[in-house]
Amino acid sequence: MRHHSAPLALALFATVATSLPAQGAMRAAPSGRATTEATLTLVDSAARATAQPAKIRIDYGQPHLRGRALHTDSLVPYDKPWRTGANSPTTLTTDVDLVLGGARVPKGSYVLQTLPSRAGWKLLIQKHVEPQTSTAASPAAPPQAEPAYDPANDVARVDLRRTTLPAPLESLSMWLIPSTQPGPPRGELRLAWGTVALATEWSVK
């Protein structure tokens, strides 16, 4: 009796291999995604055990310099609203009412942009409006390079303190830094990229 196990195994392998999807070439996206989050818990331990913590969260696309100058028309132009990130809008989501840079921000979801200028930077806090989908638009149309800025959606404009970093920071970075001092929760929002560092205070209303 002759055995045909080896030819049979090779034929089965060839059949399975041809049924698998072809693996195309891959490449890394030029920007990543990052978040910064402050978690708020109740002081009373018994109440804290049964309650979900509240959160303040910023989600943003994280571009990188890669040897480029920061303030150029194609990266971060002066005197134009900038998305303050890459790709999707930068969003602030808060489970509590905030005071951000002196401006009251009720709990909810917002879009953050900045307005860079040589005289100083402003943080633009906007209502989170879902983009309208046009039925006349081609589904193959590429996305806009920059989300449309509408001043009618402004909730507040906040002046940011600016300092210069001694060495450039390669990637756009944001931090919600909580204070450890007693009293209502508060802290500092910091943004930095290149040699530009920006900051303002936040506190729970």
Secondary structure, 3 states (H helix, E strand, C coil): CCCCHHHHHHHHHHHHHHHCCCCCCCCCCCCEEEEEEEEECCCCHHHHHHCCCEEEEEEEEECECCCCCCCCCCCCCCCCCECCCCCCCEEEEECCCEEECCEEECCEEEEEEEECCCCCEEEEEEECCCCCCCCCCCCCCCCCCCCCCCHHHEEEEEEEEEEEEEEEEEEEEEEEEECCCCCCCEEEEEEEEEEEEEEEEEEEC
